[in-house]
Amino acid sequence: MKLLYAEDEETMAEAVVDILTYHNYLVDAVADGAEALAYAQNGDYDGIILDVMMPKMDGLEVLSRLREMGCRTPILLLTAKGAVEDRVAGLDLGADDYLPKPFVMEEFLARVRAMLRRREAFTPEILQYDDVTLHGGTFQLRRNGEAVTLPKLEYRLMEVLIRNQGIYLSSEDLLVKVWGYNTEAELGTVWVYLSYLRKRLAKLGSRVKIKGRRGIGYTLEVGQ
């Protein structure tokens, strides 16, 4: 799962990113509301975590703008312990949950899991393209009863390709969507993982191919 986390308190942000990464989440961390809005508009996130008190644009305004734009990504607000009005306003604006600060990490992780379950309510766990299916619960790519279990980044890359059927995504697009804005990975990493997926599809005997067009990008297609 890929998360956007907006928090301007550096020590807190580092601790939360570390714990989320340890629990196998991909995290883009930003330090102000303007960045949070830009990332949320251009990224492909399973969940968004917003601190209410941020510079440039507070979390409530970011939340309001995203909902006005039709963004349905689940959003968890982090609020000051006594700020009841912020919690009420956040829920009225479309937040899925809130958590008062300071918080215990175990509860924070539980709230994140609950938020992501809400996404699953309208996001199918099984994605299909022609003769292959991708299973979110097991990270398996399947065809006709045969299955391979994908490592996390291969799974994420295949998920992005299936969700963008018929759309050519550039190497830069794939790097951001799979590895995140703050990644130190290079474009060559994308090409390596595309090669891994091609081999997985071939092993399953699938008709599905990853098609690349020079200077344009990559998409899925059904071969002969």
Disulfide bonds with the S-S distance in Angstrom:
none
